[in-house]
Amino acid sequence: MLIKRGSDIIPSSEITPESEYMNRRKFIGRLSAGAAIAAGGTLLGETRLSAQQDELTPLSAITTHNNFYEFGVEKTDPARNARNFRVRPWTVRVDGHVAKPTTYALEDFLKPHSPQERVYRLRCVEAWSMVIPWQGIPLRDVITRLQPTSQARYVAFETLEDPTRMPGQRSKVLDWPYREGLRMDEAMHPLTLLAVGIYNQALLGQNGAPIRLVVPWKYGFKSIKSIVRISFTDREPASTWKMMAPSEYGFYANVNPEVDHPRWSQARERRIGELRRRPTLMFNGYADQVASLYRGMDLRRNY
Amino acid sequence: MTEKVLAPAPEPSPPAKRTRDRLPLARIALVLTLIPLGLILYDIANGTLGADPVEALRRRTGWWSLTLLIATLAVTPLRRLTGWSRIIQVRKTVGLMSFVYALLHFVVYISIDQWFALEYIIEDIVERPFITAGFISFLMLIPLAITSRRDSIRRMGGKRWQRLHRLIYPAAALGVLHYFWLVKADTTKPVIFGVVLAVLLLLRVVLPAPKASKGATRQQSTSDALV
């Protein structure tokens, strides 16, 4: 970097509108794990960004800059093509190694839980990032309630497949439906969220309405959107981008500045709303919380 | 290439002075090819480039460079298909504007995208095939832009000039490859570019080259030799 970021200098691009700033204070006051990081001052010095430098990305950017091929391959496509996306009725099918395989109406699926607020960095594999205030429920609470059996070692997710509602699925750009998965310990990690809202509004179609995964220490494509199925499996489940290009996208997809994607350096990223690139942090800055999950693993091979 | 005079031209080319009443094709081409730049500047001024303005600038300049490069290669086949020989007048302008967008594309990349971080730029060019292809394509366009003036043809000699300007073929192919390797999943657009490029090159082989005419000026016969 040419210029070292000083904590006392805040470019105008980082100054958040007042309404959002007030929100931010509210969120940060309530944050659990996320706040510990945002506040900086971690033991390892991994987290160099102070809370002030992690300003929330404006909603207008979050809702107009999306990789959601179900609604088109250009980043501006989903906002347009998901405008009238119907999310009622919505069901979530739960199956595999679980006590009671059931298809839930979304309302029933969510009812036992109360939403929490989490401000997370979102790092796309394409080397751009945002800071998003999510509302959702920790996946671990849901999993605990669903009671997977002892054979369940992974959790697999599927996005809705319905080309009439998701026009991007009319062309076979990806092998629909979109699939993703987590190891059970990743799924049970307190940071892992099933999100239903952003900025205290229900998710819009382009952001993965009505329910999506958020795994903040992994590249964005792991955070599968518009989920209709959750399966507990004993083997590593398929993930769409890995199926598409296994040499470029792995099952783990942990944010790692030292392991480059063949087409992008992952050492730096552009925070949406900023011009200069900033250094990418190991595990997207959540190393203190999640590094232990991968102890002893070769992250260069398990990318 | 020997050019045989098989028949006199049906209409001798008019002297330059008499073309005044005709459409100024080169100027029209210049105005048209400046429109995308105008729209980009408009979006910069209004802050309407989108959530990632740097990416938008990179993509739009790249898109127009490649589009105009292919358009440059379309001039000759069009001329042979339609027999409208004056269309050759737009070729230099369209080709030069393709270079201008390529230059802007490169400048956006090294400036507001990479902030002149040389180690990252070099790593990109050396290690990432799609950037390598784009960079080589850009390098190939530089001598073409430098020798685009008419007096370069005179100075270099038609044959040498022509040989140099054949660089446009690998430059266009690498440009398409650059785009193809860049996209993650939906290769529709780069494939369309590739197909159009292939058809244009094929047309050159299939369509007979126009006959050189006595009335043709040296410059025009050079153009013919190039087509």
Contacts between the chains, C-beta under 8 A, distances in Angstrom:
chain1	res1	chain2	res2	distance
A	1	B	115	7.8
A	1	B	117	7.3
A	2	B	115	5.7
A	2	B	116	7.1
A	2	B	117	7.1
A	60	B	51	7.7
A	61	B	51	3.9
A	64	B	50	6.8
A	64	B	51	5.5
A	65	B	50	6.8
A	65	B	51	3.4
A	65	B	52	6.0
A	69	B	185	6.7
A	69	B	186	7.5
A	73	B	183	8.0
A	73	B	185	6.9
A	73	B	186	4.2
A	75	B	50	7.5
A	75	B	51	7.5
A	75	B	52	7.4
A	75	B	55	8.0
A	76	B	50	6.4
A	128	B	52	6.0
A	128	B	55	7.4
A	171	B	186	7.5
A	171	B	188	7.7
A	173	B	185	4.9
A	173	B	186	4.6
A	174	B	185	5.9
A	244	B	185	6.2
A	245	B	184	7.8
A	260	B	127	7.7
A	262	B	128	7.0
A	263	B	128	5.6
A	263	B	130	6.0
A	263	B	181	7.3
A	263	B	182	7.2
A	264	B	128	7.6
A	265	B	120	6.1
A	265	B	123	6.4
A	265	B	124	6.8
A	267	B	120	7.3
A	268	B	120	7.2
A	270	B	52	7.0
A	270	B	54	6.5
A	272	B	51	5.3
A	272	B	52	5.9
A	273	B	51	7.8
A	275	B	54	6.8
A	275	B	112	6.0
A	276	B	115	6.0
A	277	B	114	7.6
A	277	B	115	6.8
A	277	B	117	7.9
